[in-house]
Amino acid sequence: MAIKLKIAIALTIILALMTAFVGCGRPPAEVSKVPGVVVNVIDVGQGDAILIRTSSQTTLIDTGDVPAREKLISYISGLGISVIDTLIITHPHSDHIGGASAVLSSFKVERAYDSGQTTTSHLYRKYLAQIQESNIPFRALAAGEQLDIGGGAVLKIFAPSQPLISGTDSDLNNNSVVAKLVYGNFSMLLPGDSEQEAEERIVSQYAGDLHSLVLKSGHHGSHTSSKLPFLQAVNPEAVVISVGANNEYHHPHPSTLKRYNSLGINIYRTDTDGTVTITSDGKTYNITKER
Ligand SMILES: [Zn+2]
């Protein structure tokens, strides 16, 4: 064997060993990554927690209420997820921010966004303190921007817009972050707890871009949301209501269910179906129920 060839083989072996050694020091790759897009409207009882996975990133929109936080953490961990690339809190009510502290403690959160609305609640202050202590990039979202959530999927932000809506029964709800997930031909509108006033503003500003195949029901199917002009603009094929069984607010309201039915919208709800999962390859989509 020529000396040059021997040297080449030896170098190849050394290089392979070095690569293997360096490889040992790397953190294990996330096993959660999925082809296309997978959206889990997680059954957290009365509240919202929506996990969006793409081929390269994980996004969590809202974190449920305090009593569901352990269930939320174990659900996400059970998918093999240790990093949440993007955390979005639509508004600081406890049924959306309640699990945020546990999420920030349990996962590496790369960046966080909210509606820019503040409260004096313990839950909000703790969430803010943890974000600051961990030096997580953090800011308010604004209508008109677009977030890249990896794998070719984006979140178009439709609200809040300035000046913030005021003088309503719940300004916190009405200034929720509203996002439209777009992946190829698939789309899903995520309006937080937007009520009629917010819906009217979004319809007036984004009517041409509101159409979505799937809608996450605004404000848990409340009668103050999912008004007809909004539903006609979104024109969804399916709606997912994130709601607790026998909740004290009596969500969802019969009049809202009636509107969905009259428009031929397929209804899914976490109190009866458990976690609802929407999967898309960017061409078609599929909805499955936990039970
Ligand atoms: Zn809510």
Residues whose N, C-alpha, C, O or C-beta is under 5 A from the ligand:
A	BS01	ZN	D95 D193
